[in-house]
């Protein structure tokens, strides 16, 4: 028994000494970059510079460092001169679990010199890619009306244009629609006389818009199968439901799955609709 305890006593300091060296290695001092926000700039014909870029996808020398919700301070375990690339990221359909670089924004690039312990503030600005195709646009500023019309599915109220400053964003006008106890259904579509083709090869297609609403609403597509000059079939496919938002919000609606599931459809129109079954006044 005495030998057992003597052996145990001698082993304890040996094991403790090795344990300290393994658990506490020297830690490198990182460099840091700080990104407070990512801005969008637009050209003529591309609409406003409204955006909701929530994330920075950061690359150093073309190697992905990670995706970070802005504002953020990012540690970088590198020194010296490097190539920084930042891609603007969004929440697809407004869902936090579906974060992705927005495929129609270009990348911000900058040559930076990283120094240990130093924080560099980076202010990325992105643009739409030259290849981005703006198929359908409406800013409600034209004096000749809008490209949104009453839906062929029926509607109790009509989209109007407002100058009310509390209901306007990115200009002097906005589109507005009201439901109440007697007018319970609102639905508008893009120009019913103008169908547009959308790619059915899984290429990304998004609908962007700014909105305020005190009631739920939905967006989707009328999907037309057109052979020659004859429409042989029309389906109405909802893409996404929206909850109320008392403040202006920006949506990026991913239309690609709806297009892909539309069967033989080859021409499309956008719809926005609201069904008020509460009897209370509602606004979209």
N, C-alpha and C positions, 0 to 999 in steps of 0.2 A: 504494500500500500504506500509506503513512503517513497519508493522509487516512482510510482505512478504520479504522485503529486509533484515530485521534483521535476519530472520530465515535462509536465504540463506547464509549470512555472517558467521553465527555460524557453519554451516555444512561444509564449505569448509576446515578448518584446520583439522577436524576430519577425513574426507575422504582422504585427502592427507597423513596423518600420517599412516593410515592403508595401503595405496597403496605402500608406500616406503618399508614396511616390506615384502610385498608379492612379489614384483618384484625383490628384491635384497637379495635372500637367500645366506647363506654362500656357497661358491663353494669349493668342495674337490680338493686337489692337486693330480694330477695323477702321476704315474710312467710312464716311457717311454721305448720303445724298438725301436732301429734303425736297419732297414734292407736295406743294399745298393744293394744287388743282391742275387740271389740264383744260386748256381753252380750245375752242373751235373757231376757225376763221373761214368765211365762205366767199365765193366769187358770184358775180352776176349770174342769175339763172339757177342758183343753188339754194335759194331760200335764206332764212335768217341764220344767225350763228347760234341759235338755241341748241343746247345739248344737255345731256345728263350723263357725263362721263364720270363714273364712280370709282374706277380702278385704273391703276397704272401697271401695265405689263412691262417689266424692266429687263433689259438685256445688256450685258457687258461683253463686248467683243463677240456679239451674235450668240452668246450663251445665256439662256433664260435664268435670271436671278429669282424671279417669282412674280406673283400677282399680288398687288397691295392696294387696299382701299385707301383713297386719299382723303384727308392729308396724312402723310406718313414720313417717317425718317427711317431710312433703310441702311443697315450696316453692310459694307462691302469689304470682303477680305482680300483686297488688292491694293497695290500702290502704283504710282506712276501714271503714264499717259494711256488712256483706254478709250474705246469707242462706246458711247452710251446710246442706247435706243429705247424709246418709250412708246408703247402703243396704248391708245385710249381704249379702256374697257367699259362695257355696259352690263347691266343685268337684263338679259334677254327676256322679254315679256314681263319685266319688272320683278323677276324671281331671283332671289339671292343665290340660289343653288345653281343657276345657269349663267354664271359670269363668263364673259368671252370678250376677246378683242373685237371691236366693231369692224366688220370686214370692209366697210366703205371709207374708213379713215386711213390716211397714210401714217407713217411712223415719224416721230420726232427724233432726230439724231444730233449728237453733239460730241465733240472730242473734249474729254475732261482729264484733269490731272488729279489723281486721288492721293491724299496725304493722311497718314495715320492720325486718328482722333479728330480730324477736321470735318466739319459739316458744310457741304456745298448745297445751296438752294438752286434747284432746277425749276424752270417755268416752261413746261412743254406747251407748244401750240401745234395743233394738227389741222389738216385740211381734208376735204373729200378727195378721194382718188380720181384721177382723170377718167378712169373707166366707169365711174359710178353713173348710172343711167337714171335720170329723174323723170320717170314715166308719167307721173301725175302730181301736180302741185297746186296748192290753193293757199293764199295768204289773206284773202278777203279784202284786199286793197284795191282791186280793179273797180272802175266805175261802171262796168258793163255787167255786174253781177258775179255769181260764183259758178264753179263747175260742179256744185252739189245740188241735187234735185230731189223732189219727193220720190220715195221708193215705189216701185210698182207693186210691192207687197201691201201698200196702204200705209197711211199716216194720218193722225188727227191734228198734227201741228206742223208748221213749216219752218225750216231753218231761216233765221233772219240775220242781218248784219247789224252789229251794234257799235256805236261810238263811245259807249259808256266807259270812262277811263278805268273804273274798277274791274271791268270785264275784258280788258284788252291787254295783249302782250305782243311785243315785237312789231309794233306799228301803230296805226291809228284805229284799226277796226278788228273785230273778231266775229266769228259765227256764233249764234246763240239759238237755243231751242228750249221751249217751256212745255211741261206737261202739268195737268192739274186734275181735279175730280172729273171734269167732263172731257178733257183731252188727255187720253191715257197712253197713246202710242205715238212715238216719234221715230221715224226712220228716213234717212237720206242715203242717196247713192251718188257715186261719181257719174258724170254726164251719161244718161241712158242711151244717147245716140253715139257714144264713143266707147267702144270696147278696146281693151289693150291686151296684147299677148304678154305672158309672163313665162320665164324659163321653167321647164319641167324636168330639168336634168340635175336637180338638187342644188343648183346654184342659189346662193342666199338672196332672198327677197324680203325687205323690211318695209313696214309702214311706220313713218315717224309723224308724230303730231304732239302739240301742246294742248292740255285740257284742264278745265275745272268742272266739277259736277257735284251736285248734292244728292245724286241718286245713281244707282247702278246703270251701266250701259254696256253695250257689246259692239265689237267690230268683226268684220269678216268679208267674204267674197261672194258675189254672184258669179257662178262658173258656167260659161256658155260653151256648148259644142257647136261650132260653126263650120259648115261644109259649103264651100263656095260663098254664096250670099245668103244661105239659109241657116237659121238656128234650129237645130234638131233637138236640143235638150238644154234645160237650165236647172241648175241646183243652187241652193242657198246654203252656204257652209259658214257657220260661226267659227272664228279663230280664237277669240279671247274675250272674257268678261272683265269689266273694270269696276272697282269699288269707288265710292265717292271720294273726292279730294277737294278740300276747301281752299287749297292753294294751287297755283299753277304747277302742273307736273308735266314731265316729258315722257312719252311712251315710245318704245322701240318694239313694234309687234312683228314677230317672226312669221311671215306668211308662207314660207316654203313648205311646211307640212300640209297646209290646207291645199296648196296648189298640187302637190304630189298625190294627194288623195282624191283629186277631182275627176278621176277617170279619163274620159275622152275629151274633157273640156280643153279648149285652146284659146279662149278669150275671156276676159274678166272685167268685173266692176267691183269697186269697194263699197261696202255699206257700213253705216253707223246707226245703231238703233237703241231705243230706250222704251221699256214698258213699265209704266207706273200703275201698279195694282193696289196702291195704298190709299189713293184719294187725296193725298197731300200734294202741294205744289212741288214740282221738281224741275231742275235746271241742268242742262248739259252744254 
